[in-house]
Amino acid sequence: MDSLEVEQNRGITMKSNNKKYLINLIDTPGHVDFSSEISTVVQLCDGAIILVDVVEGLRSQTLATLRQAWLEHLRIILVFNKIDRLFVEHKWSSHQAYGRIHGVLKHINDVVAKQFTSLLLEKSAEQEVMEKANNDDGDDNWTKNESQIYFSPDYNNVLFASTLDEFIISQIYMQKKLSVKREILMKTLWGDYYFDKKTKRVCKGAQSKGQKPMFVQFIFENLWSVYEAIIIRRDNGKLEKIAASIGAKLTPRDIQHTDPYVPLHLIFNQWLPIASAVFDMVVVQLPNPKALNIEKIEQLMCNKGRRFDTLLSETQQLKQAFINCSSDDQEPVIIYVSKLFYVNKNALSQNRHKSLTAEDIAQERELIKEKEAEETTTNEELTNETKKRSIDDRKRSIGQLDSLGLKSATLSTNIFCPSFSGLQFEASPIVRVAIKSKDSSQMEQLRHGVHLLNQADPFVECTLKDTSEYILSTAGEEHLQRCIDDLTKIYARIEINVSTPTIPFHETIIAPPKVDFLNESLANQQQQFESNKTIEERLSCLLVELSTPNGQCTFQIRAVELSDDIAVSLKIHSKLLAVIEEAQGRDDRKVIVQLNDQTLDQIRQLRERLNAKIYCCKWKYMEFKYS
C-alpha cells in the first residue's frame, strides 16, 4: 500500500512497504436455506464483506445478513457485484446504471437507519436509568460516527465489482487516475459534483448545470467503453487504444481471440485487479483483533441477554484478556468452537505423502548424517521439543468434543470464563421428514450418522420417535437435500427411506380490519354498538371463567389490550427482563445469579415506571408485581 501522503497524491510508489498482514477469511453461502452458516461464523469475525446483486437489489437474505452483522457490532464493507449485467444484459447507459446503484444504496442506508434508531432508543433508555442510579449527567460516548454506520463511497466502505469479469473499483483507483487530492476525492466522488476539464477543478451542481456526475464521468463511462469495444461491438482497433491508454499489455493473439472474454479479463486484471483493492480496504476499514469493539466483547460473554455488569468480578476481568489479545503464558487461554465438521485426516496437507526428488533424497541423507554426528543436544533444542510436546498435548486435550454431542463449546484455562453466547439464528427449521434405514440391521449406523450430522450442521434438529424413526427438521428443500446426501454419502453411508416433507402451521394474531366490505368504518359501528350496553354487560362479555378440577376454586379472567406505552417500555428493557428471568430460574434447573446493586436499582425503577403507566391507563384495578 502507498502509505505516504506524497505517494497517495502522485499515485506512485516511492518507498517499499514490507509490513505483513494476516487475514483469515470465512466464506458463507448466499442461499436462504443456509443462513445458519452465517450465524455460526458471525461471532468469530471482526468485520464482514457483504455482496449485493446490483440488479436484484436488497433481498431478504441480504437484509438478514446485514442485520446479523449489525447486531454483532461488525464493521461492514459493501460490495456491489454484477456491475457487468447493467451494461451487457440490460444495455443501460452509464447514467442509468448510476441511478440504479444510487437507488439500491439509498435503500440499504434506509434499512440501516431503522436498525440504528432502534438501537439508539434502547441505549438511551439504559443510559437514562444508569444516570439516575449514579446521579450524573452521563455523556454521548456510545454514539457512532456516520462512517461506521452508513455506506457510501465517500466513507471508503463501498466497492463496485464484477467477480465474473474480474474487476473492482475503489477510491484508490480514482485517486491514482486523477490529479485530485485524496480528501477532496473522498467528499466529491459520490454526489452532485462534476469535474471541469478546463480548470481541472471539482465543481458542485452537476444536476442543475446539466453536467455528468464524477462517478459517471470517470467510472461508468470508461467501463461502458470497454464493454462496447470488446463485448457489444467487438472493435479491435478501439481495444488496442484502450489497452495502450491504461498500460495493459495485450499480444495480437489476445486481441484477436475468438472468445471476447479473454481480452476483457486480461485488461481488467491489469487495470482494476480485485485482490489488491479488496485487501487494501480490509486493512484500512476493518479492525484488527487488538482493536475489538468493547460492545462485541461484552455481548459475547453475556448469554441469553444477560447484562455484563451482572457477571462476577473475576469474570468481568477477563474482558481485559480480549483487549490485550496476547499469546503470553500468563494470559488465560480462551477457545470458542462455533462449528464442528468432519474431514478425512488423509486429506489434510500435513498428512499427505510428498513424492521426493533426487535432490530431496540427497538433502535427507545429509540431515541424517548431521544428526548422527551430533552427540549432545543443546538447551534450545530441548526447549523447542518441550514446546512441541505441549502443543501436541493441547491438541489432544480438545480432541474429545465429538463425543459430547455439542454444536458449540467454550474452552478456557480460567474457571471464571463464562460460556459464550449461543448461536442466534434468524429463522427456525420448519421442513420435517422422517428417515429410516432400508435395512433394519443398519439402525446403529443410522444412529451414528445422525449423531455426526447433528454436530456438523448447527441448524438441523434430530429427534427419535417411538417407531425408531428419526425426524429431521431443516430450513428448506435445499438444506434438506444436502442433509440427506451427507447422511447417505458421508456420515451413515447406508440407504435410507425418506418420508414426504411436512411443514407445521401455527396460529397467530393479526390486526382487525378497519373497514368492512362496503368500505365503512368498523370503529364507528363498534362504538355505537358498545354505547348501547351497560357497564355490567360490557365487563361480563370480556370475562372467562375457569374452575379447578375439584371445583373448590373458580377464577374469572379478563384479557385487556396492552397499551402502546407499556409495550414500548417492555421492548426497550428486554435485556433487563431477560436478566430477571434468568435470575428467577425454573423448576427443572438450578440457576444462581448474583445481581449487583446497580442492576437491582434498575429493576426497581422499571417496576415503578410500569406501575405508573398501568395506573394512568384503564388498568386501574391492576398492579404490576414481580414474584
Buried (B, 14 or more C-beta within 10 A) or exposed (E): BBEEEEBBBBBEEEEEEEEEEEEEEEEBEBEBBBBBBBBBBBBBBBBBBBBBBBBEEBEEBBBBBBBBBBBBBBBBBBBBBBBBBBBBEEEBBBEBBBEBBEEBBEBBBEBBEEBBEEBEEBBEBBBEBBEEBEEEEEEEEEEEEEBEBBBBBBBBBBBBBBBBBBBBBBBBBBBBBBEBEBEBBBEBBBBBBBBEEEEEEBBEEBEEEEBBBBBBBBBBBBBBBBBBBBBEEEEEEBBBEBBEEBEBEBEEEBBEBEEBBBBBBBBBBBBBBBEBBBEBBBEEBBEEEEEBBEEBBBBBBBBEBBBBBBBEEEBBEBBEBBEEEEEEEEBEEBEBBBBBEEEEEEEEEEEEEEEEEEEEEEEEEEEEEEEEEEEEEEEEEEEEEEEEEEEEEEEEEEEEBEEEEEBBBBBBEBEBBBEBBBBEBBBEBBBBBBBBBEEEEBBEBBBEBBBBBBBBBBBBEBEEEEEEBBBBBBBBEBBBEBBBEBBBEBBBEBEBEBEEBEEEEEEEEEEEEEEEEEEEEEEEEEEEEEEEEEEEEEEEEEEEEEEEEEEEEEEEEEEEEEBEBBEEBBEBBEBBBBBBBBBEEEEEEEEEBEBBEBBEBBBEBBBEBBBEBBEEBEBEEEEBEEE
